[in-house]
C-alpha cells in the first residue's frame, strides 16, 4: 500500500497535474510567508495560476519583485508604519522585559498584546470581506482552492464566502488550541507538552500538573478573549450564527511545518500532514567574497549566526557581550546583523545585513549555527546536520530549541542572562563534543529518509483538494459531536445513573429479605 502511494505521488510529480487550476492564498506576514512562498511558487511552476492577497500594511512581502505569483494588494485601516511600530514594541517587550515582570504584569501585557493583535487582524479582514467589489472579483475568478494560515484569521472566512475549499499551512497555535478544538486533533496532556511549557514528552507528575493547568488556562483565554470577538464577526459576515472553530474546522487538509525528526511521537489525524523542511534544499556555491572568507578559516571552520529576519538589532549591552564572546573563538564568524556595530567586535567576525543561510549551513566548513530557534532556520540546520546554540527570543522559539536540546543537537542560552563565557562555553561544547555533531547527522539522516519529499507532499495534498473538490473522506466525525459527546460524558452519565439504579435495587432487595428473614430481631430492638 505504501509502495503504491509513493508511486502515485512520484508519477504526479513527474507527469504534472491533470489540469491547471486557480489557487488563492491568504498568508500570514513575516517568516510564515517565506515558508509558504516556496509551496506557492512550486505550484505556479506546475502550471497553476496562484493569486496572493496582500494587505497594504504587510511587512515582508515584496509585491513588486519578479515572481510567478500574482499579488493583489488591498487597503486596510492602518499604516505599515504603525504595523512596524507595534512589531518593534512587541519584540522589545518579549525579548527584554517579560522576564522582569510579575505574574499580574505579564497577564496585563498579554491581554494588551492580544487586543492589539485582534484589532490589526480585524482591520485586515475588513479590507476584504467589507469590500464588495473585491469579493465579487474573487467569486468571478472561480478559484479551486484557498491556502491559508490560521494564525492570520479570515482566510477561512473568505473561502466560505466565495465558496471554495481551503487548506491550512502553519507550525502551531498557542497551546495548540486551534488544532485541538477547531481541527479535532487529539493531544493528551499527559505526554503532549504545551508549547510554552518547555517540557518534553517525558513529564513528571508536577510537570503534568503544570502542563494541564497551562492548557486549560490558554483554552479559557482563547474562548473568552480571542474567539468570542471572532464568533460575532464571522456570524455577522455570514449572516448566520457560527463560531470561529466551526469555520476553521472545515479545513480540508492541515499542513504542519514540522516532521517526526522534530516532533515527539503522538497521535495524528488523516487530514493532518507533516511537511517540515519543505523549503530546504542542497547548498549552492557562495558569493566569491564570502567563499574566500570561509576558506580563510582553515581547519577551524566557521560559525553562522542569525537571529532571523524580524530582529534587526540588539541592545548595546547584549550585542557587546555576544561580540566579546565571538572574538575568542578560533573560528571565523559570519553574523547577520544590521544594528549598531558592537565595540567589542573581533577581527574574526564579519557582519552582513543578509546572508545565504541555507548555503552557509550546507558548507563543509560550517561547525555550528547560533540561532534564535525559528522553524525555518532549525530545519535548515537539520537538513545539513549542523549542531546549534539556541538563543530563543519569543513565540515558538523556546519550544523549538527544547526539541533540539532533547534530540541532543543543541545547547540553549538565555539572551538576558548569558555572559560572554556562557557563549564561549556553549559554542565550544557543540563544536568540540562529537556527540552533538553525531546527533545532528542522525537527525539529518532521519529527515532525508522519507518516501516523498516534504515539498512534494505539500503540493500533492493541495492539488488533491483541487482535483476532488475537497477531502471530506479524511474528516473525522468528531467535528459533528458536541464537547460532552466527544468526551462521552453523556455515556458516562447514563452508565452512572444505571449503576446507581442497580445498586439501589440491590439495596432494596437486600433490605426486604433482611426484614423477612429476621423479624424477631426487629421486634426485640423495638422493645
C-alpha positions in Angstrom: 0.0 0.0 0.0 2.8 2.4 1.0 4.7 1.5 -2.2 1.6 2.2 -4.3 1.1 5.6 -2.6 4.7 6.6 -3.2 4.5 5.6 -6.8 1.3 7.7 -7.3 3.0 10.7 -5.7 6.1 10.2 -7.8 4.1 9.9 -11.1 2.2 13.0 -10.1 5.4 14.9 -9.7 6.9 13.6 -13.0 4.0 14.0 -15.3 2.3 17.0 -13.7 -1.3 17.6 -12.7 -4.3 16.5 -14.6 -5.2 20.2 -15.2 -4.0 23.6 -14.3 -6.1 25.3 -11.7 -6.6 28.6 -9.8 -5.2 28.9 -6.3 -5.9 31.8 -3.9 -3.5 32.4 -0.9 -4.1 34.2 2.4 -0.7 34.1 4.0 0.4 35.3 7.4 3.1 38.0 7.4 6.8 37.5 8.4 8.7 34.2 8.3 5.4 32.3 7.8 5.1 33.7 4.2 8.8 32.8 3.5 7.8 29.2 4.1 4.5 29.2 2.3 6.0 31.1 -0.7 8.1 28.0 -1.5 4.9 25.9 -1.9 3.1 28.6 -3.9 6.0 29.0 -6.3 6.2 25.3 -6.8 2.5 25.2 -7.6 2.9 28.1 -10.0 5.8 26.2 -11.7 3.4 23.3 -12.2 1.1 25.5 -14.3 -1.3 26.7 -11.7 -2.4 30.4 -11.5 -1.6 31.5 -8.0 -3.0 34.7 -6.6 -1.8 36.1 -3.2 -3.8 38.5 -1.2 -1.6 41.1 0.5 -2.6 43.9 2.8 -1.2 47.4 2.2 0.4 47.3 5.7 2.3 44.0 5.2 5.9 44.0 6.5 7.8 41.4 4.4 6.0 40.6 1.1 7.6 42.4 -1.8 4.8 42.7 -4.3 7.0 44.4 -7.0 9.6 41.6 -7.3 9.8 39.3 -10.2 7.7 36.3 -9.3 5.5 33.6 -10.8 2.9 34.6 -8.3 0.2 37.3 -8.8 0.0 39.7 -5.9 -3.3 41.6 -5.2 -2.9 44.3 -2.7 -5.9 45.6 -0.7 -6.2 48.6 1.6 -6.5 48.3 5.3 -7.4 50.8 8.1 -3.9 51.2 9.4 -0.4 52.1 8.0 2.6 49.9 7.5 4.5 52.3 9.9 2.0 51.6 12.6 2.4 47.9 12.0 6.2 48.2 12.2 5.9 50.2 15.4 3.7 47.5 17.0 6.1 44.8 16.0 9.1 46.7 17.4 7.2 47.2 20.7 6.3 43.5 20.8 9.9 42.4 20.3 11.2 44.8 22.8 8.8 43.7 25.5 9.1 39.9 24.8 12.9 39.9 24.5 13.9 42.3 27.2 11.1 43.0 29.6 8.9 39.9 30.1 11.4 38.1 32.4 11.3 41.2 34.7 7.5 41.2 35.0 5.4 39.9 37.9 2.7 37.4 37.1 0.0 40.0 37.0 2.0 42.4 34.9 2.6 39.6 32.5 -1.1 38.8 32.2 -1.9 42.5 31.7 0.7 42.7 29.0 -0.6 39.5 27.3 -4.2 41.0 27.3 -3.0 44.2 25.7 -0.9 42.3 23.1 -4.0 40.2 22.2 -6.2 43.3 22.0 -3.7 45.0 19.6 -3.3 41.8 17.5 -7.1 41.4 17.3 -7.6 45.0 16.2 -5.0 44.6 13.4 -6.4 41.3 12.3 -9.9 42.6 12.0 -8.7 45.7 10.1 -7.0 43.3 7.6 -10.1 41.2 7.4 -12.3 44.2 6.8 -10.1 45.1 3.9 -11.5 42.1 2.0 -14.9 41.0 3.5 -16.3 44.5 3.6 -15.1 45.3 0.1 -18.0 44.0 -2.1 -16.2 44.8 -5.3 -13.2 42.8 -4.2 -15.3 39.8 -3.1 -17.3 39.9 -6.4 -14.0 39.7 -8.4 -12.8 36.8 -6.2 -16.1 34.9 -6.9 -15.8 35.6 -10.6 -12.3 34.0 -10.7 -13.8 30.6 -9.6 -10.7 29.5 -7.6 -10.2 25.8 -7.0 -8.7 26.1 -3.5 -7.6 28.7 -1.0 -4.4 28.2 1.0 -4.4 30.0 4.4 -2.5 30.3 7.7 -4.8 30.0 10.7 -2.6 32.4 12.7 -3.9 35.1 10.3 -7.7 34.7 10.7 -10.1 35.5 7.8 -8.7 33.2 5.1 -11.2 30.6 6.1 -14.0 33.2 6.1 -13.1 34.4 2.6 -13.1 30.8 1.5 -16.6 30.3 3.0 -17.9 33.5 1.4 -16.6 32.7 -2.1 -17.4 29.0 -1.8 -14.1 27.2 -2.2 -12.4 24.5 -0.2 -9.3 25.6 1.8 -6.1 24.1 3.1 -4.1 25.3 6.2 -0.3 25.6 6.4 1.3 26.6 9.7 3.5 25.5 12.6 1.2 25.6 15.7 -1.2 27.7 17.6 -0.7 28.7 21.3 -1.4 25.7 23.4 -2.4 24.0 20.1 -5.9 25.2 20.8 -6.8 25.7 17.1 -5.6 22.2 16.2 -7.3 20.6 19.2 -10.6 22.3 19.1 -11.0 23.5 15.5 -9.1 20.6 13.9 -10.2 18.0 16.5 -6.5 16.8 16.7 -6.1 14.7 19.9 -3.4 15.9 22.2 -3.3 14.1 25.6 -2.0 16.4 28.3 -0.2 13.5 29.9 2.5 13.3 27.2 2.0 16.2 24.7 3.6 19.2 26.3 2.2 22.7 25.8 4.2 24.9 23.5 5.4 27.4 26.1 6.0 25.0 29.0 9.4 23.9 27.6 8.6 20.4 28.8 9.4 17.2 26.9 7.1 14.3 26.3 8.6 12.6 29.5 6.9 14.7 32.2 6.9 14.2 36.0 3.7 14.4 38.0 4.4 18.1 38.8 5.1 18.8 35.1 1.9 17.1 34.0 0.0 19.1 36.6 1.5 22.4 35.2 1.0 21.2 31.6 -2.7 20.5 32.3 -3.1 23.9 34.0 -1.5 25.7 31.2 -3.6 24.1 28.5 -6.8 24.8 30.5 -5.7 28.4 31.1 -4.9 29.1 27.5 -8.1 27.4 26.4 -10.0 29.8 28.7 -8.1 32.8 27.2 -8.9 31.6 23.7 -12.6 31.3 24.3 -13.2 34.3 26.5 -10.8 36.8 24.8 -9.9 35.8 21.3 -12.5 33.7 19.7 -15.5 35.4 21.2 -14.9 38.5 19.1 -14.4 36.4 16.0 -17.6 34.5 16.7 -19.7 37.7 16.4 -17.6 38.9 13.4 -18.0 35.7 11.5 -21.7 35.4 12.3 -22.3 38.9 11.1 -20.4 38.4 7.8 -22.0 35.0 7.0 -25.5 36.1 8.1 -26.0 33.2 10.4 -24.9 32.1 13.9 -21.5 30.4 13.7 -18.2 30.2 15.6 -14.5 30.7 14.7 -13.8 27.0 15.2 -16.8 25.9 13.2 -15.5 27.7 10.2 -11.8 26.8 10.8 -12.8 23.2 11.3 -13.8 23.0 7.6 -10.2 23.0 6.6 -9.7 20.0 4.2 -6.0 19.5 5.0 -3.7 20.8 7.7 -0.1 21.1 6.5 2.1 21.2 9.7 5.6 22.6 9.2 7.4 20.0 11.3 8.1 16.3 10.9 8.9 13.3 13.1 12.6 14.3 13.1 11.5 17.2 15.3 8.2 16.2 16.9 7.6 13.9 19.9 5.5 10.9 18.9 1.8 11.5 19.3 -1.5 10.6 17.5 -2.3 12.3 14.3 -5.5 12.6 12.2 -5.5 11.6 8.5 -6.1 15.1 7.3 -3.0 16.4 9.1 0.2 16.1 7.2 3.7 16.9 8.4 5.8 18.8 5.8 8.6 20.2 8.0 11.7 21.3 6.0 9.9 21.7 2.7 11.9 24.9 2.0 15.3 23.1 2.5 17.5 22.3 -0.5 21.1 21.4 -1.3 23.6 24.2 -0.7 24.6 26.4 -3.7 28.1 28.0 -4.2 28.6 31.0 -2.0 29.4 34.5 -3.5 33.1 34.8 -4.3 34.0 37.2 -1.5 32.1 35.1 1.1 33.7 31.9 -0.1 37.2 33.5 0.3 36.3 34.4 3.9 35.1 30.9 4.6 38.2 29.3 3.1 40.4 31.6 5.1 39.1 29.9 8.3 41.4 27.0 7.7 40.9 23.8 9.8 38.8 25.7 12.4 36.0 26.4 10.1 33.2 28.9 10.5 30.2 29.7 12.8 27.0 31.0 11.2 25.0 33.4 13.4 21.5 34.8 12.7 18.6 35.8 14.9 16.1 35.8 12.0 14.5 38.3 9.7 12.5 40.1 12.4 15.2 41.0 14.9 17.5 43.5 13.2 19.4 44.8 16.2 20.1 44.2 19.9 20.8 46.5 22.9 24.4 47.7 23.2 24.9 45.6 26.3 23.8 42.3 24.6 25.5 42.9 21.3 28.8 43.7 23.1 28.5 40.6 25.3 28.0 38.4 22.2 30.7 40.1 20.1 33.2 39.7 23.0 32.5 36.0 23.1 32.8 35.5 19.3 36.2 37.2 19.2 37.6 34.5 21.5 36.7 31.7 19.0 39.3 30.2 16.7 36.6 30.0 14.0 35.5 32.8 11.6 32.0 34.0 12.4 29.5 35.2 9.8 26.9 37.2 11.7 23.7 38.5 10.1 23.2 41.8 12.0 22.2 45.3 10.8 22.3 47.1 14.2 25.0 49.3 15.6 28.4 47.8 15.3 29.5 46.3 18.7 32.6 48.0 20.2 33.9 44.5 21.2 33.7 43.1 17.7 36.7 40.9 16.8 38.6 40.6 13.5 37.3 37.1 13.1 33.7 38.3 13.0 32.1 39.8 9.8 28.7 41.5 9.9 26.2 41.2 7.0 22.7 42.7 6.5 21.7 39.5 4.8 23.4 36.0 4.4 22.6 33.0 2.2 21.9 31.0 5.4 21.0 27.7 3.7 24.1 27.7 1.6 26.3 28.6 4.5 24.8 25.8 6.7 25.4 23.4 3.9 29.1 24.4 3.5 31.5 21.7 4.8 33.5 24.2 6.9 30.4 25.2 9.0 30.9 23.9 12.5 27.9 25.4 14.4 24.9 27.6 14.0 23.8 30.3 16.5 20.1 30.7 16.1 17.0 32.3 17.6 15.2 29.0 17.0 12.8 29.8 14.2 11.4 26.8 12.5 12.8 27.7 9.1 16.4 28.0 10.4 16.2 24.9 12.6 15.1 22.8 9.6 18.0 24.1 7.5 20.3 23.0 10.3 18.6 19.6 10.5 18.8 19.2 6.7 22.5 19.9 6.7 23.3 18.2 10.0 24.7 21.3 11.9 24.7 21.4 15.7 23.2 24.6 17.3 23.5 27.1 20.1 20.0 28.4 20.6 19.2 31.9 21.9 15.3 31.8 21.7 13.5 35.1 21.9 9.7 34.7 21.7 6.8 32.7 20.3 7.6 29.1 19.4 11.4 29.6 19.6 11.9 28.3 23.2 9.8 25.2 22.4 11.7 24.6 19.2 15.0 24.7 20.9 13.9 22.4 23.7 13.1 19.9 21.0 16.6 20.3 19.6 18.2 20.0 23.0 16.2 16.9 23.7 17.4 15.4 20.4 21.0 16.1 21.6 22.0 18.6 18.9 21.7 21.9 20.7 22.6 24.0 23.7 20.3 26.7 24.9 21.2 30.2 26.3 19.0 32.9 27.8 19.6 36.2 26.0 19.1 38.3 29.1 21.3 36.2 31.5 24.0 34.8 29.3 27.6 36.0 29.8 30.5 36.1 27.5 31.9 33.0 29.0 28.5 31.2 28.7 28.5 31.8 24.9 32.1 30.7 24.6 31.4 27.5 26.6 28.2 26.7 24.6 30.0 27.0 21.3 33.0 25.0 22.4 30.6 22.3 23.6 28.7 21.9 20.4 31.8 22.2 18.2 34.3 20.1 20.2 32.0 17.5 21.8 31.5 15.0 18.9 28.1 13.7 20.2 26.4 17.0 19.1 27.6 16.6 15.5 26.7 12.8 15.6 23.2 13.6 16.8 22.8 16.3 14.2 23.8 13.9 11.5 21.5 11.2 12.9 18.5 13.6 12.9 19.5 14.7 9.4 19.5 11.2 8.1 16.0 10.7 9.5 14.9 13.8 7.8 16.2 12.8 4.5 14.9 9.2 4.8 11.4 9.9 3.6 9.5 8.2 0.8 8.3 11.5 -0.6 9.9 14.9 -0.1 8.1 17.4 2.2 7.5 19.9 -0.6 6.1 17.2 -2.9 3.7 16.1 -0.2 2.5 19.7 0.4 1.9 20.2 -3.3 0.3 16.8 -3.7 -2.3 17.4 -1.0 -3.2 20.9 -2.3 -3.7 19.5 -5.8 -5.6 16.6 -4.3 -8.1 19.0 -2.8 -8.3 20.8 -6.1 -8.9 17.5 -8.0 -11.6 16.2 -5.6 -13.2 19.4 -4.6 -12.1 18.8 -1.0 -11.1 15.8 1.2 -14.2 15.1 3.2 -13.4 11.4 3.5 -10.5 12.3 5.8 -12.5 14.5 8.1 -13.2 12.8 11.5 -16.8 12.5 12.7 -15.7 14.3 15.9 -16.4 17.6 14.1 -20.1 16.8 14.4 -20.1 16.0 18.1 -20.6 18.3 21.0 -17.9 18.6 23.6 -19.7 16.3 26.0 -20.4 13.8 23.3 -16.7 13.9 22.2 -15.6 13.0 25.8 -18.5 10.5 26.2 -19.8 12.5 29.2 -23.4 11.6 28.2 -22.5 7.9 28.1 -20.6 8.1 31.4 -23.6 10.0 32.9 -26.1 7.4 31.6 -23.9 4.5 32.9 -23.5 6.2 36.3 -27.3 6.6 36.6 -27.8 2.9 35.6 -25.2 1.8 38.1 -26.9 3.9 40.8 -30.3 2.4 40.0 -28.9 -1.2 40.0 -27.2 -0.6 43.4 -30.4 1.0 44.7 -32.5 -2.0 43.6 -30.0 -4.5 45.1 -30.1 -2.5 48.4 -33.9 -2.6 48.4 -34.0 -6.3 47.7 -31.4 -7.0 50.4 -33.3 -4.9 52.9 -36.6 -6.7 52.0 -35.0 -10.1 52.6 -33.5 -8.9 55.9 -36.9 -7.8 57.1 -38.4 -11.2 56.1 -35.7 -13.4 57.5 -35.1 -11.5 60.8 -38.5 -10.3 62.0 -37.8 -11.3 65.7 -34.6 -9.3 65.9 -36.5 -6.2 64.7 -39.2 -6.7 67.4 -36.5 -7.1 70.1 -35.0 -3.8 69.0 -38.3 -2.1 69.3 -38.7 -3.3 72.9 
